[in-house]
Amino acid sequence: MADDATAALDSALVRTARRRTRVGLVSGGLAAYWPQFPGLRDQLQDSARATAGLLGIPFRAVTGPGDL
């Protein structure tokens, strides 16, 4: 009986190919705060760089629309 149910379920479901998992990291801050908090931008980038390293993904700093 279980085999019939399994066969019926298998024929009703459409299998899809598995896609490779992708991981991304976004870290951001508002430029208006940089002058108010010296070292904040560097600390944020260092933290993002370290986290990216732990995830095994490349770090790339984007500081404006021209960097995209």
HTML snippet that shows the backbone in 3Dmol.js (N, CA, C, O; Angstrom):
<script src="https://3Dmol.org/build/3Dmol-min.js"></script>
<div id="view" style="width:600px;height:400px;position:relative"></div>
<script>
const pdb = `
ATOM      1  N   MET A   1       0.819  -1.190   0.000  1.00  0.00           N
ATOM      2  CA  MET A   1       0.000   0.000   0.000  1.00  0.00           C
ATOM      3  C   MET A   1       0.864   1.256   0.000  1.00  0.00           C
ATOM      4  O   MET A   1       0.577   2.207  -0.727  1.00  0.00           O
ATOM      5  N   ALA A   2       1.932   1.264   0.819  1.00  0.00           N
ATOM      6  CA  ALA A   2       2.821   2.421   0.879  1.00  0.00           C
ATOM      7  C   ALA A   2       3.509   2.637  -0.465  1.00  0.00           C
ATOM      8  O   ALA A   2       3.731   3.778  -0.872  1.00  0.00           O
ATOM      9  N   ASP A   3       3.846   1.549  -1.155  1.00  0.00           N
ATOM     10  CA  ASP A   3       4.498   1.681  -2.455  1.00  0.00           C
ATOM     11  C   ASP A   3       3.581   2.348  -3.467  1.00  0.00           C
ATOM     12  O   ASP A   3       4.036   3.135  -4.298  1.00  0.00           O
ATOM     13  N   ASP A   4       2.278   2.037  -3.402  1.00  0.00           N
ATOM     14  CA  ASP A   4       1.314   2.671  -4.299  1.00  0.00           C
ATOM     15  C   ASP A   4       1.213   4.161  -4.024  1.00  0.00           C
ATOM     16  O   ASP A   4       1.155   4.974  -4.947  1.00  0.00           O
ATOM     17  N   ALA A   5       1.194   4.511  -2.745  1.00  0.00           N
ATOM     18  CA  ALA A   5       1.111   5.922  -2.367  1.00  0.00           C
ATOM     19  C   ALA A   5       2.373   6.666  -2.793  1.00  0.00           C
ATOM     20  O   ALA A   5       2.293   7.790  -3.288  1.00  0.00           O
ATOM     21  N   THR A   6       3.519   6.055  -2.608  1.00  0.00           N
ATOM     22  CA  THR A   6       4.787   6.674  -3.013  1.00  0.00           C
ATOM     23  C   THR A   6       4.838   6.860  -4.517  1.00  0.00           C
ATOM     24  O   THR A   6       5.267   7.909  -4.997  1.00  0.00           O
ATOM     25  N   ALA A   7       4.409   5.861  -5.265  1.00  0.00           N
ATOM     26  CA  ALA A   7       4.403   5.943  -6.725  1.00  0.00           C
ATOM     27  C   ALA A   7       3.453   7.036  -7.195  1.00  0.00           C
ATOM     28  O   ALA A   7       3.777   7.779  -8.121  1.00  0.00           O
ATOM     29  N   ALA A   8       2.291   7.143  -6.573  1.00  0.00           N
ATOM     30  CA  ALA A   8       1.322   8.177  -6.941  1.00  0.00           C
ATOM     31  C   ALA A   8       1.875   9.562  -6.641  1.00  0.00           C
ATOM     32  O   ALA A   8       1.713  10.487  -7.437  1.00  0.00           O
ATOM     33  N   LEU A   9       2.520   9.703  -5.504  1.00  0.00           N
ATOM     34  CA  LEU A   9       3.100  10.995  -5.129  1.00  0.00           C
ATOM     35  C   LEU A   9       4.232  11.366  -6.078  1.00  0.00           C
ATOM     36  O   LEU A   9       4.315  12.512  -6.521  1.00  0.00           O
ATOM     37  N   ASP A  10       5.096  10.420  -6.391  1.00  0.00           N
ATOM     38  CA  ASP A  10       6.212  10.685  -7.309  1.00  0.00           C
ATOM     39  C   ASP A  10       5.713  11.119  -8.683  1.00  0.00           C
ATOM     40  O   ASP A  10       6.319  11.986  -9.313  1.00  0.00           O
ATOM     41  N   SER A  11       4.628  10.533  -9.150  1.00  0.00           N
ATOM     42  CA  SER A  11       4.121  10.898 -10.478  1.00  0.00           C
ATOM     43  C   SER A  11       3.411  12.245 -10.455  1.00  0.00           C
ATOM     44  O   SER A  11       3.284  12.888 -11.497  1.00  0.00           O
ATOM     45  N   ALA A  12       2.945  12.682  -9.290  1.00  0.00           N
ATOM     46  CA  ALA A  12       2.235  13.963  -9.174  1.00  0.00           C
ATOM     47  C   ALA A  12       3.197  15.139  -9.010  1.00  0.00           C
ATOM     48  O   ALA A  12       2.853  16.272  -9.346  1.00  0.00           O
ATOM     49  N   LEU A  13       4.377  14.880  -8.505  1.00  0.00           N
ATOM     50  CA  LEU A  13       5.343  15.952  -8.256  1.00  0.00           C
ATOM     51  C   LEU A  13       6.301  16.099  -9.433  1.00  0.00           C
ATOM     52  O   LEU A  13       6.739  15.113 -10.027  1.00  0.00           O
ATOM     53  N   VAL A  14       6.609  17.318  -9.749  1.00  0.00           N
ATOM     54  CA  VAL A  14       7.568  17.598 -10.811  1.00  0.00           C
ATOM     55  C   VAL A  14       8.907  17.917 -10.153  1.00  0.00           C
ATOM     56  O   VAL A  14       9.017  18.857  -9.366  1.00  0.00           O
ATOM     57  N   ARG A  15       9.894  17.145 -10.475  1.00  0.00           N
ATOM     58  CA  ARG A  15      11.218  17.381  -9.901  1.00  0.00           C
ATOM     59  C   ARG A  15      11.904  18.535 -10.635  1.00  0.00           C
ATOM     60  O   ARG A  15      11.793  18.672 -11.853  1.00  0.00           O
ATOM     61  N   THR A  16      12.601  19.343  -9.878  1.00  0.00           N
ATOM     62  CA  THR A  16      13.365  20.441 -10.464  1.00  0.00           C
ATOM     63  C   THR A  16      14.839  20.217 -10.159  1.00  0.00           C
ATOM     64  O   THR A  16      15.198  19.585  -9.166  1.00  0.00           O
ATOM     65  N   ALA A  17      15.663  20.739 -11.018  1.00  0.00           N
ATOM     66  CA  ALA A  17      17.103  20.624 -10.799  1.00  0.00           C
ATOM     67  C   ALA A  17      17.496  21.522  -9.634  1.00  0.00           C
ATOM     68  O   ALA A  17      17.003  22.643  -9.506  1.00  0.00           O
ATOM     69  N   ARG A  18      18.370  21.030  -8.805  1.00  0.00           N
ATOM     70  CA  ARG A  18      18.841  21.838  -7.685  1.00  0.00           C
ATOM     71  C   ARG A  18      19.785  22.913  -8.185  1.00  0.00           C
ATOM     72  O   ARG A  18      20.643  22.671  -9.034  1.00  0.00           O
ATOM     73  N   ARG A  19      19.609  24.101  -7.640  1.00  0.00           N
ATOM     74  CA  ARG A  19      20.510  25.194  -7.986  1.00  0.00           C
ATOM     75  C   ARG A  19      21.548  25.364  -6.886  1.00  0.00           C
ATOM     76  O   ARG A  19      21.280  25.096  -5.714  1.00  0.00           O
ATOM     77  N   ARG A  20      22.707  25.804  -7.270  1.00  0.00           N
ATOM     78  CA  ARG A  20      23.773  26.028  -6.303  1.00  0.00           C
ATOM     79  C   ARG A  20      23.392  27.193  -5.399  1.00  0.00           C
ATOM     80  O   ARG A  20      22.913  28.222  -5.875  1.00  0.00           O
ATOM     81  N   THR A  21      23.599  27.034  -4.122  1.00  0.00           N
ATOM     82  CA  THR A  21      23.286  28.089  -3.161  1.00  0.00           C
ATOM     83  C   THR A  21      24.278  29.229  -3.316  1.00  0.00           C
ATOM     84  O   THR A  21      25.485  29.012  -3.422  1.00  0.00           O
ATOM     85  N   ARG A  22      23.756  30.436  -3.328  1.00  0.00           N
ATOM     86  CA  ARG A  22      24.616  31.620  -3.413  1.00  0.00           C
ATOM     87  C   ARG A  22      24.442  32.444  -2.142  1.00  0.00           C
ATOM     88  O   ARG A  22      23.337  32.579  -1.617  1.00  0.00           O
ATOM     89  N   VAL A  23      25.543  32.984  -1.667  1.00  0.00           N
ATOM     90  CA  VAL A  23      25.526  33.786  -0.450  1.00  0.00           C
ATOM     91  C   VAL A  23      26.079  35.157  -0.768  1.00  0.00           C
ATOM     92  O   VAL A  23      27.091  35.282  -1.457  1.00  0.00           O
ATOM     93  N   GLY A  24      25.424  36.175  -0.273  1.00  0.00           N
ATOM     94  CA  GLY A  24      25.906  37.540  -0.453  1.00  0.00           C
ATOM     95  C   GLY A  24      25.879  38.264   0.885  1.00  0.00           C
ATOM     96  O   GLY A  24      25.167  37.859   1.803  1.00  0.00           O
ATOM     97  N   LEU A  25      26.643  39.315   0.989  1.00  0.00           N
ATOM     98  CA  LEU A  25      26.719  40.100   2.212  1.00  0.00           C
ATOM     99  C   LEU A  25      26.639  41.564   1.838  1.00  0.00           C
ATOM    100  O   LEU A  25      27.387  42.034   0.981  1.00  0.00           O
ATOM    101  N   VAL A  26      25.743  42.280   2.474  1.00  0.00           N
ATOM    102  CA  VAL A  26      25.622  43.725   2.244  1.00  0.00           C
ATOM    103  C   VAL A  26      25.823  44.412   3.581  1.00  0.00           C
ATOM    104  O   VAL A  26      25.182  44.073   4.576  1.00  0.00           O
ATOM    105  N   SER A  27      26.711  45.370   3.586  1.00  0.00           N
ATOM    106  CA  SER A  27      26.988  46.150   4.784  1.00  0.00           C
ATOM    107  C   SER A  27      26.958  47.609   4.358  1.00  0.00           C
ATOM    108  O   SER A  27      27.564  47.964   3.347  1.00  0.00           O
ATOM    109  N   GLY A  28      26.280  48.446   5.092  1.00  0.00           N
ATOM    110  CA  GLY A  28      26.175  49.831   4.632  1.00  0.00           C
ATOM    111  C   GLY A  28      26.097  50.822   5.771  1.00  0.00           C
ATOM    112  O   GLY A  28      25.804  50.485   6.918  1.00  0.00           O
ATOM    113  N   GLY A  29      26.370  52.054   5.403  1.00  0.00           N
ATOM    114  CA  GLY A  29      26.268  53.156   6.360  1.00  0.00           C
ATOM    115  C   GLY A  29      25.996  54.438   5.608  1.00  0.00           C
ATOM    116  O   GLY A  29      26.336  54.563   4.432  1.00  0.00           O
ATOM    117  N   LEU A  30      25.391  55.377   6.278  1.00  0.00           N
ATOM    118  CA  LEU A  30      25.047  56.659   5.670  1.00  0.00           C
ATOM    119  C   LEU A  30      26.248  57.590   5.728  1.00  0.00           C
ATOM    120  O   LEU A  30      26.805  57.820   6.801  1.00  0.00           O
ATOM    121  N   ALA A  31      26.649  58.126   4.584  1.00  0.00           N
ATOM    122  CA  ALA A  31      27.846  58.972   4.495  1.00  0.00           C
ATOM    123  C   ALA A  31      27.784  60.188   5.414  1.00  0.00           C
ATOM    124  O   ALA A  31      28.824  60.713   5.811  1.00  0.00           O
ATOM    125  N   ALA A  32      26.595  60.637   5.752  1.00  0.00           N
ATOM    126  CA  ALA A  32      26.471  61.798   6.646  1.00  0.00           C
ATOM    127  C   ALA A  32      27.053  61.525   8.028  1.00  0.00           C
ATOM    128  O   ALA A  32      27.399  62.464   8.745  1.00  0.00           O
ATOM    129  N   TYR A  33      27.165  60.264   8.409  1.00  0.00           N
ATOM    130  CA  TYR A  33      27.689  59.924   9.737  1.00  0.00           C
ATOM    131  C   TYR A  33      29.211  59.846   9.793  1.00  0.00           C
ATOM    132  O   TYR A  33      29.789  59.934  10.877  1.00  0.00           O
ATOM    133  N   TRP A  34      29.866  59.682   8.658  1.00  0.00           N
ATOM    134  CA  TRP A  34      31.321  59.485   8.693  1.00  0.00           C
ATOM    135  C   TRP A  34      32.034  60.619   9.431  1.00  0.00           C
ATOM    136  O   TRP A  34      32.873  60.337  10.286  1.00  0.00           O
ATOM    137  N   PRO A  35      31.733  61.907   9.135  1.00  0.00           N
ATOM    138  CA  PRO A  35      32.445  62.975   9.857  1.00  0.00           C
ATOM    139  C   PRO A  35      32.108  63.021  11.355  1.00  0.00           C
ATOM    140  O   PRO A  35      32.934  63.454  12.158  1.00  0.00           O
ATOM    141  N   GLN A  36      30.921  62.585  11.730  1.00  0.00           N
ATOM    142  CA  GLN A  36      30.495  62.643  13.130  1.00  0.00           C
ATOM    143  C   GLN A  36      31.169  61.575  13.985  1.00  0.00           C
ATOM    144  O   GLN A  36      31.353  61.757  15.189  1.00  0.00           O
ATOM    145  N   PHE A  37      31.535  60.465  13.356  1.00  0.00           N
ATOM    146  CA  PHE A  37      32.111  59.341  14.090  1.00  0.00           C
ATOM    147  C   PHE A  37      33.409  58.899  13.424  1.00  0.00           C
ATOM    148  O   PHE A  37      33.403  57.994  12.590  1.00  0.00           O
ATOM    149  N   PRO A  38      34.517  59.531  13.788  1.00  0.00           N
ATOM    150  CA  PRO A  38      35.799  59.172  13.178  1.00  0.00           C
ATOM    151  C   PRO A  38      36.106  57.680  13.362  1.00  0.00           C
ATOM    152  O   PRO A  38      35.981  57.129  14.456  1.00  0.00           O
ATOM    153  N   GLY A  39      36.510  57.053  12.264  1.00  0.00           N
ATOM    154  CA  GLY A  39      36.877  55.636  12.307  1.00  0.00           C
ATOM    155  C   GLY A  39      35.712  54.686  12.092  1.00  0.00           C
ATOM    156  O   GLY A  39      35.924  53.482  11.949  1.00  0.00           O
ATOM    157  N   LEU A  40      34.485  55.197  12.065  1.00  0.00           N
ATOM    158  CA  LEU A  40      33.321  54.328  11.911  1.00  0.00           C
ATOM    159  C   LEU A  40      33.334  53.604  10.568  1.00  0.00           C
ATOM    160  O   LEU A  40      33.075  52.403  10.496  1.00  0.00           O
ATOM    161  N   ARG A  41      33.636  54.340   9.516  1.00  0.00           N
ATOM    162  CA  ARG A  41      33.641  53.723   8.178  1.00  0.00           C
ATOM    163  C   ARG A  41      34.688  52.613   8.091  1.00  0.00           C
ATOM    164  O   ARG A  41      34.411  51.529   7.576  1.00  0.00           O
ATOM    165  N   ASP A  42      35.882  52.888   8.594  1.00  0.00           N
ATOM    166  CA  ASP A  42      36.945  51.870   8.576  1.00  0.00           C
ATOM    167  C   ASP A  42      36.550  50.652   9.412  1.00  0.00           C
ATOM    168  O   ASP A  42      36.800  49.514   9.016  1.00  0.00           O
ATOM    169  N   GLN A  43      35.936  50.897  10.562  1.00  0.00           N
ATOM    170  CA  GLN A  43      35.502  49.794  11.423  1.00  0.00           C
ATOM    171  C   GLN A  43      34.433  48.961  10.724  1.00  0.00           C
ATOM    172  O   GLN A  43      34.456  47.732  10.795  1.00  0.00           O
ATOM    173  N   LEU A  44      33.505  49.620  10.055  1.00  0.00           N
ATOM    174  CA  LEU A  44      32.450  48.909   9.341  1.00  0.00           C
ATOM    175  C   LEU A  44      33.036  48.066   8.208  1.00  0.00           C
ATOM    176  O   LEU A  44      32.647  46.913   8.022  1.00  0.00           O
ATOM    177  N   GLN A  45      33.974  48.646   7.452  1.00  0.00           N
ATOM    178  CA  GLN A  45      34.593  47.890   6.359  1.00  0.00           C
ATOM    179  C   GLN A  45      35.429  46.726   6.884  1.00  0.00           C
ATOM    180  O   GLN A  45      35.426  45.645   6.295  1.00  0.00           O
ATOM    181  N   ASP A  46      36.134  46.939   7.974  1.00  0.00           N
ATOM    182  CA  ASP A  46      36.926  45.844   8.566  1.00  0.00           C
ATOM    183  C   ASP A  46      36.023  44.699   9.024  1.00  0.00           C
ATOM    184  O   ASP A  46      36.342  43.526   8.833  1.00  0.00           O
ATOM    185  N   SER A  47      34.892  45.060   9.630  1.00  0.00           N
ATOM    186  CA  SER A  47      33.942  44.048  10.091  1.00  0.00           C
ATOM    187  C   SER A  47      33.350  43.282   8.908  1.00  0.00           C
ATOM    188  O   SER A  47      33.234  42.057   8.953  1.00  0.00           O
ATOM    189  N   ALA A  48      32.977  43.999   7.856  1.00  0.00           N
ATOM    190  CA  ALA A  48      32.421  43.354   6.662  1.00  0.00           C
ATOM    191  C   ALA A  48      33.464  42.467   5.997  1.00  0.00           C
ATOM    192  O   ALA A  48      33.137  41.374   5.534  1.00  0.00           O
ATOM    193  N   ARG A  49      34.715  42.920   5.943  1.00  0.00           N
ATOM    194  CA  ARG A  49      35.794  42.139   5.347  1.00  0.00           C
ATOM    195  C   ARG A  49      36.015  40.838   6.136  1.00  0.00           C
ATOM    196  O   ARG A  49      36.192  39.771   5.548  1.00  0.00           O
ATOM    197  N   ALA A  50      36.003  40.940   7.465  1.00  0.00           N
ATOM    198  CA  ALA A  50      36.191  39.756   8.308  1.00  0.00           C
ATOM    199  C   ALA A  50      35.031  38.775   8.150  1.00  0.00           C
ATOM    200  O   ALA A  50      35.244  37.565   8.070  1.00  0.00           O
ATOM    201  N   THR A  51      33.809  39.293   8.104  1.00  0.00           N
ATOM    202  CA  THR A  51      32.638  38.429   7.939  1.00  0.00           C
ATOM    203  C   THR A  51      32.659  37.753   6.576  1.00  0.00           C
ATOM    204  O   THR A  51      32.352  36.566   6.467  1.00  0.00           O
ATOM    205  N   ALA A  52      33.020  38.502   5.532  1.00  0.00           N
ATOM    206  CA  ALA A  52      33.121  37.921   4.193  1.00  0.00           C
ATOM    207  C   ALA A  52      34.170  36.814   4.178  1.00  0.00           C
ATOM    208  O   ALA A  52      33.978  35.781   3.536  1.00  0.00           O
ATOM    209  N   GLY A  53      35.264  37.028   4.875  1.00  0.00           N
ATOM    210  CA  GLY A  53      36.305  36.004   4.957  1.00  0.00           C
ATOM    211  C   GLY A  53      35.799  34.733   5.625  1.00  0.00           C
ATOM    212  O   GLY A  53      36.118  33.627   5.188  1.00  0.00           O
ATOM    213  N   LEU A  54      35.010  34.892   6.685  1.00  0.00           N
ATOM    214  CA  LEU A  54      34.449  33.724   7.364  1.00  0.00           C
ATOM    215  C   LEU A  54      33.473  32.966   6.462  1.00  0.00           C
ATOM    216  O   LEU A  54      33.369  31.742   6.535  1.00  0.00           O
ATOM    217  N   LEU A  55      32.761  33.710   5.612  1.00  0.00           N
ATOM    218  CA  LEU A  55      31.812  33.086   4.691  1.00  0.00           C
ATOM    219  C   LEU A  55      32.495  32.548   3.436  1.00  0.00           C
ATOM    220  O   LEU A  55      31.887  31.816   2.656  1.00  0.00           O
ATOM    221  N   GLY A  56      33.759  32.915   3.248  1.00  0.00           N
ATOM    222  CA  GLY A  56      34.487  32.462   2.067  1.00  0.00           C
ATOM    223  C   GLY A  56      34.046  33.165   0.791  1.00  0.00           C
ATOM    224  O   GLY A  56      34.102  32.592  -0.297  1.00  0.00           O
ATOM    225  N   ILE A  57      33.605  34.418   0.935  1.00  0.00           N
ATOM    226  CA  ILE A  57      33.189  35.190  -0.236  1.00  0.00           C
ATOM    227  C   ILE A  57      34.080  36.423  -0.355  1.00  0.00           C
ATOM    228  O   ILE A  57      34.614  36.895   0.649  1.00  0.00           O
ATOM    229  N   PRO A  58      34.247  36.951  -1.566  1.00  0.00           N
ATOM    230  CA  PRO A  58      35.112  38.118  -1.734  1.00  0.00           C
ATOM    231  C   PRO A  58      34.490  39.375  -1.138  1.00  0.00           C
ATOM    232  O   PRO A  58      33.268  39.519  -1.101  1.00  0.00           O
ATOM    233  N   PHE A  59      35.341  40.275  -0.677  1.00  0.00           N
ATOM    234  CA  PHE A  59      34.903  41.573  -0.166  1.00  0.00           C
ATOM    235  C   PHE A  59      35.172  42.618  -1.231  1.00  0.00           C
ATOM    236  O   PHE A  59      36.252  42.640  -1.821  1.00  0.00           O
ATOM    237  N   ARG A  60      34.208  43.479  -1.483  1.00  0.00           N
ATOM    238  CA  ARG A  60      34.394  44.582  -2.414  1.00  0.00           C
ATOM    239  C   ARG A  60      33.708  45.810  -1.840  1.00  0.00           C
ATOM    240  O   ARG A  60      32.504  45.790  -1.585  1.00  0.00           O
ATOM    241  N   ALA A  61      34.464  46.873  -1.636  1.00  0.00           N
ATOM    242  CA  ALA A  61      33.890  48.112  -1.110  1.00  0.00           C
ATOM    243  C   ALA A  61      33.286  48.904  -2.263  1.00  0.00           C
ATOM    244  O   ALA A  61      33.947  49.168  -3.267  1.00  0.00           O
ATOM    245  N   VAL A  62      32.035  49.272  -2.102  1.00  0.00           N
ATOM    246  CA  VAL A  62      31.343  50.129  -3.062  1.00  0.00           C
ATOM    247  C   VAL A  62      31.052  51.420  -2.344  1.00  0.00           C
ATOM    248  O   VAL A  62      30.295  51.449  -1.373  1.00  0.00           O
ATOM    249  N   THR A  63      31.659  52.494  -2.825  1.00  0.00           N
ATOM    250  CA  THR A  63      31.518  53.780  -2.128  1.00  0.00           C
ATOM    251  C   THR A  63      30.637  54.770  -2.889  1.00  0.00           C
ATOM    252  O   THR A  63      30.374  55.870  -2.404  1.00  0.00           O
ATOM    253  N   GLY A  64      30.186  54.384  -4.068  1.00  0.00           N
ATOM    254  CA  GLY A  64      29.312  55.271  -4.824  1.00  0.00           C
ATOM    255  C   GLY A  64      28.790  54.568  -6.056  1.00  0.00           C
ATOM    256  O   GLY A  64      29.210  53.452  -6.361  1.00  0.00           O
ATOM    257  N   PRO A  65      27.870  55.214  -6.777  1.00  0.00           N
ATOM    258  CA  PRO A  65      27.250  54.589  -7.957  1.00  0.00           C
ATOM    259  C   PRO A  65      28.258  54.183  -9.032  1.00  0.00           C
ATOM    260  O   PRO A  65      28.011  53.232  -9.773  1.00  0.00           O
ATOM    261  N   GLY A  66      29.368  54.874  -9.128  1.00  0.00           N
ATOM    262  CA  GLY A  66      30.381  54.552 -10.118  1.00  0.00           C
ATOM    263  C   GLY A  66      31.087  53.236  -9.860  1.00  0.00           C
ATOM    264  O   GLY A  66      31.727  52.685 -10.755  1.00  0.00           O
ATOM    265  N   ASP A  67      30.974  52.723  -8.629  1.00  0.00           N
ATOM    266  CA  ASP A  67      31.639  51.476  -8.253  1.00  0.00           C
ATOM    267  C   ASP A  67      30.828  50.232  -8.588  1.00  0.00           C
ATOM    268  O   ASP A  67      31.337  49.116  -8.494  1.00  0.00           O
ATOM    269  N   LEU A  68      29.575  50.415  -8.977  1.00  0.00           N
ATOM    270  CA  LEU A  68      28.707  49.266  -9.212  1.00  0.00           C
ATOM    271  C   LEU A  68      29.018  48.599 -10.484  1.00  0.00           C
ATOM    272  O   LEU A  68      28.376  47.609 -10.835  1.00  0.00           O
TER     273      LEU A  68
END
`;
const viewer = $3Dmol.createViewer("view");
viewer.addModel(pdb, "pdb");
viewer.setStyle({}, {cartoon: {color: "spectrum"}});
viewer.zoomTo();
viewer.render();
</script>
